[in-house]
């Protein structure tokens, strides 16, 4: 049974950085080579939105212009973990961040950007 577990959220001041992790607990070593991993976020009062993908081939894509140049996505296949590095955070980045692959969802990790 694969479970996705996010971590790394917290409270950070504007301009700060956080690195979120998504670990595929119970996954085989080939999980990331087969499945793309997506990051979503849900801001207060908004629907969940897709923000980034790392494909099974390791290619990355960001879906929001506001994140380009500030966020990066990477993975460590041996650790079965995908990372979302977030730099120059802004108050509008405040949200619960989720990772997803196929039908698997993590529980989310809260990111709050506030002074």
N, CA and C atoms as an extended XYZ file, in Angstrom:
345
Properties=species:S:1:pos:R:3:atomname:S:1:resname:S:1:resid:I:1 pbc="F F F"
N         0.850       -1.185        0.000 N   UNK     1
C         0.000        0.000        0.000 CA  UNK     1
C         0.891        1.242        0.000 C   UNK     1
N         0.751        2.034       -1.050 N   UNK     2
C         1.554        3.245       -1.156 CA  UNK     2
C         0.856        4.370       -0.406 C   UNK     2
N         1.617        5.066        0.399 N   UNK     3
C         1.123        6.264        1.064 CA  UNK     3
C         2.086        7.404        0.771 C   UNK     3
N         1.524        8.541        0.410 N   UNK     4
C         2.333        9.735        0.199 CA  UNK     4
C         2.282       10.588        1.451 C   UNK     4
N         3.442       10.974        1.917 N   UNK     5
C         3.531       11.740        3.157 CA  UNK     5
C         4.306       13.021        2.891 C   UNK     5
N         3.636       14.154        3.083 N   UNK     6
C         4.299       15.442        2.912 CA  UNK     6
C         4.865       15.920        4.244 C   UNK     6
N         5.898       16.704        4.141 N   UNK     7
C         6.470       17.342        5.316 CA  UNK     7
C         7.211       18.593        4.878 C   UNK     7
N         7.593       19.407        5.851 N   UNK     8
C         8.414       20.564        5.560 CA  UNK     8
C         7.698       21.894        5.594 C   UNK     8
N         6.392       21.863        5.788 N   UNK     9
C         5.669       23.121        5.860 CA  UNK     9
C         5.960       23.863        7.154 C   UNK     9
N         5.427       25.062        7.233 N   UNK    10
C         5.626       25.852        8.445 CA  UNK    10
C         5.325       27.311        8.205 C   UNK    10
N         5.714       28.112        9.177 N   UNK    11
C         5.528       29.563        9.115 CA  UNK    11
C         6.848       30.199        8.687 C   UNK    11
N         6.783       31.051        7.689 N   UNK    12
C         7.982       31.702        7.184 CA  UNK    12
C         7.644       33.145        6.832 C   UNK    12
N         8.614       34.018        6.963 N   UNK    13
C         8.405       35.417        6.606 CA  UNK    13
C         8.468       35.606        5.096 C   UNK    13
N         7.831       36.638        4.592 N   UNK    14
C         7.948       36.929        3.151 CA  UNK    14
C         9.406       37.033        2.744 C   UNK    14
N         9.708       36.432        1.596 N   UNK    15
C        11.083       36.377        1.125 CA  UNK    15
C        11.846       35.163        1.584 C   UNK    15
N        11.272       34.414        2.499 N   UNK    16
C        11.934       33.227        3.016 CA  UNK    16
C        11.774       32.019        2.115 C   UNK    16
N        12.322       30.904        2.579 N   UNK    17
C        12.314       29.667        1.790 CA  UNK    17
C        11.840       28.491        2.631 C   UNK    17
N        11.280       27.540        1.954 N   UNK    18
C        10.932       26.263        2.560 CA  UNK    18
C        11.179       25.172        1.524 C   UNK    18
N        11.481       23.989        2.014 N   UNK    19
C        11.558       22.836        1.128 CA  UNK    19
C        10.560       21.790        1.608 C   UNK    19
N         9.599       21.519        0.767 N   UNK    20
C         8.614       20.492        1.072 CA  UNK    20
C         9.097       19.149        0.534 C   UNK    20
N         8.756       18.108        1.269 N   UNK    21
C         9.099       16.750        0.857 CA  UNK    21
C         7.832       15.932        0.708 C   UNK    21
N         7.872       15.035       -0.234 N   UNK    22
C         6.776       14.075       -0.436 CA  UNK    22
C         7.422       12.698       -0.556 C   UNK    22
N         7.211       11.881        0.445 N   UNK    23
C         7.816       10.556        0.474 CA  UNK    23
C         6.762        9.496        0.195 C   UNK    23
N         7.092        8.602       -0.711 N   UNK    24
C         6.174        7.521       -1.087 CA  UNK    24
C         6.462        6.303       -0.215 C   UNK    24
N         5.786        6.264        0.915 N   UNK    25
C         5.960        5.157        1.843 CA  UNK    25
C         5.329        3.897        1.276 C   UNK    25
N         6.039        2.794        1.358 N   UNK    26
C         5.506        1.527        0.866 CA  UNK    26
C         5.644        1.333       -0.629 C   UNK    26
N         6.289        2.283       -1.287 N   UNK    27
C         6.426        2.196       -2.742 CA  UNK    27
C         7.634        1.357       -3.120 C   UNK    27
N         7.552        0.758       -4.296 N   UNK    28
C         8.685        0.002       -4.810 CA  UNK    28
C         9.740        0.970       -5.336 C   UNK    28
N        10.906        0.426       -5.613 N   UNK    29
C        11.984        1.260       -6.113 CA  UNK    29
C        11.705        1.867       -7.471 C   UNK    29
N        10.770        1.279       -8.205 N   UNK    30
C        10.471        1.774       -9.553 CA  UNK    30
C         9.315        2.755       -9.571 C   UNK    30
N         8.772        3.067       -8.403 N   UNK    31
C         7.551        3.887       -8.352 CA  UNK    31
C         7.714        5.197       -9.107 C   UNK    31
N         8.790        5.910       -8.832 N   UNK    32
C         8.973        7.215       -9.475 CA  UNK    32
C         9.364        7.075      -10.939 C   UNK    32
N         9.873        5.945      -11.322 N   UNK    33
C        10.209        5.738      -12.737 CA  UNK    33
C         8.976        5.413      -13.554 C   UNK    33
N         7.901        5.092      -12.872 N   UNK    34
C         6.654        4.752      -13.556 CA  UNK    34
C         5.633        5.876      -13.466 C   UNK    34
N         5.596        6.538      -12.299 N   UNK    35
C         4.531        7.493      -12.008 CA  UNK    35
C         5.027        8.929      -11.913 C   UNK    35
N         4.355        9.842      -12.578 N   UNK    36
C         4.643       11.244      -12.328 CA  UNK    36
C         4.141       11.637      -10.944 C   UNK    36
N         4.759       12.624      -10.365 N   UNK    37
C         4.353       13.151       -9.064 CA  UNK    37
C         3.949       14.605       -9.262 C   UNK    37
N         2.811       14.945       -8.702 N   UNK    38
C         2.269       16.289       -8.837 CA  UNK    38
C         2.219       16.967       -7.474 C   UNK    38
N         2.445       18.260       -7.490 N   UNK    39
C         2.193       19.089       -6.311 CA  UNK    39
C         0.972       19.965       -6.593 C   UNK    39
N         0.084       19.985       -5.612 N   UNK    40
C        -1.086       20.848       -5.643 CA  UNK    40
C        -1.013       21.769       -4.427 C   UNK    40
N        -1.800       22.815       -4.485 N   UNK    41
C        -1.984       23.610       -3.282 CA  UNK    41
C        -3.436       24.073       -3.220 C   UNK    41
N        -3.860       24.325       -2.005 N   UNK    42
C        -5.205       24.844       -1.791 CA  UNK    42
C        -5.099       26.052       -0.881 C   UNK    42
N        -5.288       27.208       -1.446 N   UNK    43
C        -5.261       28.443       -0.665 CA  UNK    43
C        -6.602       28.636        0.017 C   UNK    43
N        -6.634       29.378        1.115 N   UNK    44
C        -7.891       29.586        1.843 CA  UNK    44
C        -8.984       30.124        0.930 C   UNK    44
N       -10.125       29.469        0.960 N   UNK    45
C       -11.267       29.905        0.168 CA  UNK    45
C       -11.185       29.569       -1.300 C   UNK    45
N       -10.173       28.787       -1.692 N   UNK    46
C        -9.991       28.447       -3.101 CA  UNK    46
C        -9.990       26.941       -3.317 C   UNK    46
N       -10.169       26.574       -4.558 N   UNK    47
C       -10.099       25.158       -4.896 CA  UNK    47
C        -8.633       24.720       -4.978 C   UNK    47
N        -8.445       23.444       -4.856 N   UNK    48
C        -7.106       22.883       -5.008 CA  UNK    48
C        -6.645       23.089       -6.445 C   UNK    48
N        -5.397       23.518       -6.592 N   UNK    49
C        -4.877       23.778       -7.932 CA  UNK    49
C        -3.543       23.074       -8.148 C   UNK    49
N        -3.362       22.620       -9.355 N   UNK    50
C        -2.128       21.944       -9.736 CA  UNK    50
C        -1.037       22.987       -9.947 C   UNK    50
N         0.113       22.778       -9.314 N   UNK    51
C         1.171       23.773       -9.433 CA  UNK    51
C         2.440       23.230      -10.082 C   UNK    51
N         2.723       21.950       -9.939 N   UNK    52
C         3.981       21.450      -10.491 CA  UNK    52
C         3.913       19.945      -10.697 C   UNK    52
N         4.708       19.474      -11.637 N   UNK    53
C         4.797       18.048      -11.935 CA  UNK    53
C         6.241       17.675      -12.195 C   UNK    53
N         6.620       16.513      -11.707 N   UNK    54
C         7.867       15.901      -12.157 CA  UNK    54
C         7.477       14.566      -12.771 C   UNK    54
N         7.829       14.384      -14.018 N   UNK    55
C         7.386       13.202      -14.741 CA  UNK    55
C         8.204       11.978      -14.347 C   UNK    55
N         7.785       10.835      -14.832 N   UNK    56
C         8.521        9.614      -14.538 CA  UNK    56
C         9.925        9.668      -15.145 C   UNK    56
N        10.114       10.504      -16.172 N   UNK    57
C        11.430       10.667      -16.788 CA  UNK    57
C        12.251       11.758      -16.100 C   UNK    57
N        11.668       12.408      -15.124 N   UNK    58
C        12.397       13.434      -14.391 CA  UNK    58
C        12.257       14.834      -14.957 C   UNK    58
N        11.402       14.996      -15.946 N   UNK    59
C        11.152       16.338      -16.481 CA  UNK    59
C        10.211       17.081      -15.555 C   UNK    59
N        10.382       18.387      -15.502 N   UNK    60
C         9.577       19.185      -14.575 CA  UNK    60
C         8.733       20.205      -15.317 C   UNK    60
N         7.644       20.565      -14.693 N   UNK    61
C         6.758       21.569      -15.283 CA  UNK    61
C         6.071       22.319      -14.175 C   UNK    61
N         5.995       23.625      -14.330 N   UNK    62
C         5.229       24.465      -13.421 CA  UNK    62
C         4.073       25.085      -14.186 C   UNK    62
N         2.942       25.200      -13.497 N   UNK    63
C         1.708       25.600      -14.180 CA  UNK    63
C         1.306       27.033      -13.891 C   UNK    63
N         1.953       27.661      -12.949 N   UNK    64
C         1.604       29.028      -12.594 CA  UNK    64
C         2.802       29.925      -12.857 C   UNK    64
N         2.581       30.994      -13.595 N   UNK    65
C         3.677       31.905      -13.917 CA  UNK    65
C         4.302       32.496      -12.654 C   UNK    65
N         3.491       32.664      -11.630 N   UNK    66
C         3.993       33.285      -10.405 CA  UNK    66
C         5.056       32.450       -9.712 C   UNK    66
N         5.151       31.168      -10.060 N   UNK    67
C         6.111       30.290       -9.416 CA  UNK    67
C         7.395       30.124      -10.206 C   UNK    67
N         7.352       30.434      -11.450 N   UNK    68
C         8.530       30.218      -12.287 CA  UNK    68
C         9.670       31.113      -11.807 C   UNK    68
N        10.797       30.499      -11.618 N   UNK    69
C        11.959       31.213      -11.110 CA  UNK    69
C        12.056       31.218       -9.598 C   UNK    69
N        10.981       30.854       -8.921 N   UNK    70
C        11.012       30.821       -7.453 CA  UNK    70
C        10.963       29.396       -6.902 C   UNK    70
N        10.247       28.523       -7.592 N   UNK    71
C        10.067       27.156       -7.112 CA  UNK    71
C        10.816       26.187       -8.023 C   UNK    71
N        11.342       25.154       -7.439 N   UNK    72
C        11.911       24.061       -8.212 CA  UNK    72
C        11.403       22.732       -7.644 C   UNK    72
N        11.360       21.746       -8.498 N   UNK    73
C        10.919       20.417       -8.083 CA  UNK    73
C        12.013       19.430       -8.454 C   UNK    73
N        12.282       18.504       -7.567 N   UNK    74
C        13.327       17.525       -7.814 CA  UNK    74
C        12.937       16.230       -7.102 C   UNK    74
N        13.737       15.208       -7.333 N   UNK    75
C        13.415       13.937       -6.685 CA  UNK    75
C        14.691       13.185       -6.344 C   UNK    75
N        14.545       12.320       -5.361 N   UNK    76
C        15.597       11.373       -4.990 CA  UNK    76
C        14.948       10.004       -5.053 C   UNK    76
N        15.218        9.290       -6.126 N   UNK    77
C        14.538        8.010       -6.333 CA  UNK    77
C        14.883        7.017       -5.236 C   UNK    77
N        16.133        7.024       -4.801 N   UNK    78
C        16.526        6.064       -3.758 CA  UNK    78
C        15.772        6.315       -2.466 C   UNK    78
N        15.514        7.580       -2.181 N   UNK    79
C        14.769        7.916       -0.967 CA  UNK    79
C        13.273        7.930       -1.210 C   UNK    79
N        12.854        7.690       -2.467 N   UNK    80
C        11.426        7.702       -2.804 CA  UNK    80
C        10.788        9.018       -2.378 C   UNK    80
N        11.486       10.094       -2.623 N   UNK    81
C        11.047       11.401       -2.161 CA  UNK    81
C        11.141       12.421       -3.288 C   UNK    81
N        10.113       13.229       -3.378 N   UNK    82
C        10.084       14.373       -4.285 CA  UNK    82
C        10.104       15.630       -3.439 C   UNK    82
N        10.842       16.624       -3.901 N   UNK    83
C        11.000       17.869       -3.163 CA  UNK    83
C        10.415       19.034       -3.942 C   UNK    83
N         9.848       19.958       -3.204 N   UNK    84
C         9.423       21.229       -3.779 CA  UNK    84
C        10.160       22.317       -3.016 C   UNK    84
N        11.162       22.888       -3.674 N   UNK    85
C        11.917       23.980       -3.069 CA  UNK    85
C        11.230       25.285       -3.408 C   UNK    85
N        10.882       26.031       -2.387 N   UNK    86
C        10.146       27.275       -2.578 CA  UNK    86
C        10.977       28.421       -2.033 C   UNK    86
N        11.349       29.329       -2.898 N   UNK    87
C        12.149       30.484       -2.515 CA  UNK    87
C        11.361       31.768       -2.713 C   UNK    87
N        11.833       32.812       -2.056 N   UNK    88
C        11.191       34.129       -2.180 CA  UNK    88
C         9.677       34.008       -1.981 C   UNK    88
N         9.304       33.369       -0.905 N   UNK    89
C         7.892       33.126       -0.656 CA  UNK    89
C         7.131       34.418       -0.418 C   UNK    89
N         5.882       34.399       -0.842 N   UNK    90
C         5.002       35.558       -0.742 CA  UNK    90
C         3.769       35.181        0.064 C   UNK    90
N         3.115       36.168        0.661 N   UNK    91
C         1.906       35.846        1.442 CA  UNK    91
C         0.876       35.069        0.624 C   UNK    91
N         0.804       35.328       -0.671 N   UNK    92
C        -0.175       34.610       -1.494 CA  UNK    92
C         0.195       33.152       -1.740 C   UNK    92
N         1.373       32.745       -1.302 N   UNK    93
C         1.745       31.325       -1.360 CA  UNK    93
C         1.200       30.548       -0.161 C   UNK    93
N         0.590       31.246        0.760 N   UNK    94
C         0.000       30.568        1.914 CA  UNK    94
C        -1.067       29.597        1.455 C   UNK    94
N        -0.922       28.349        1.845 N   UNK    95
C        -1.821       27.289        1.372 CA  UNK    95
C        -1.455       25.985        2.055 C   UNK    95
N        -2.331       25.017        1.873 N   UNK    96
C        -1.971       23.641        2.186 CA  UNK    96
C        -1.452       23.017        0.896 C   UNK    96
N        -0.284       22.405        0.979 N   UNK    97
C         0.365       21.830       -0.186 CA  UNK    97
C         0.241       20.306       -0.120 C   UNK    97
N        -0.164       19.729       -1.235 N   UNK    98
C        -0.383       18.291       -1.325 CA  UNK    98
C         0.460       17.702       -2.454 C   UNK    98
N         0.877       16.467       -2.260 N   UNK    99
C         1.441       15.736       -3.383 CA  UNK    99
C         0.484       14.626       -3.788 C   UNK    99
N         0.606       14.257       -5.033 N   UNK   100
C        -0.344       13.309       -5.626 CA  UNK   100
C         0.348       12.483       -6.693 C   UNK   100
N        -0.026       11.240       -6.757 N   UNK   101
C         0.368       10.388       -7.869 CA  UNK   101
C        -0.729        9.369       -8.099 C   UNK   101
N        -1.269        9.384       -9.286 N   UNK   102
C        -2.378        8.492       -9.615 CA  UNK   102
C        -3.484        8.698       -8.582 C   UNK   102
N        -3.898        7.648       -7.898 N   UNK   103
C        -4.989        7.822       -6.936 CA  UNK   103
C        -4.495        8.123       -5.524 C   UNK   103
N        -3.212        8.267       -5.369 N   UNK   104
C        -2.640        8.464       -4.043 CA  UNK   104
C        -2.489        9.955       -3.750 C   UNK   104
N        -2.943       10.346       -2.567 N   UNK   105
C        -2.814       11.717       -2.091 CA  UNK   105
C        -2.171       11.710       -0.712 C   UNK   105
N        -1.362       12.731       -0.479 N   UNK   106
C        -0.872       12.930        0.872 CA  UNK   106
C        -1.885       13.690        1.703 C   UNK   106
N        -1.557       13.874        2.972 N   UNK   107
C        -2.469       14.537        3.889 CA  UNK   107
C        -2.332       16.048        3.838 C   UNK   107
N        -1.281       16.525        3.184 N   UNK   108
C        -1.066       17.956        3.057 CA  UNK   108
C        -0.160       18.504        4.135 C   UNK   108
N         0.519       19.579        3.796 N   UNK   109
C         1.359       20.276        4.765 CA  UNK   109
C         1.090       21.770        4.626 C   UNK   109
N         0.894       22.418        5.765 N   UNK   110
C         0.512       23.831        5.769 CA  UNK   110
C         1.739       24.710        5.591 C   UNK   110
N         1.622       25.653        4.675 N   UNK   111
C         2.645       26.685        4.493 CA  UNK   111
C         1.985       28.029        4.753 C   UNK   111
N         2.540       28.770        5.683 N   UNK   112
C         2.018       30.098        6.005 CA  UNK   112
C         3.138       31.108        5.824 C   UNK   112
N         2.888       32.093        4.985 N   UNK   113
C         3.876       33.143        4.724 CA  UNK   113
C         3.327       34.441        5.307 C   UNK   113
N         3.963       34.880        6.364 N   UNK   114
C         3.456       36.053        7.063 CA  UNK   114
C         4.565       36.693        7.871 C   UNK   114
N         4.475       38.008        7.983 N   UNK   115
C         5.437       38.705        8.832 CA  UNK   115
C         4.868       38.890       10.229 C   UNK   115
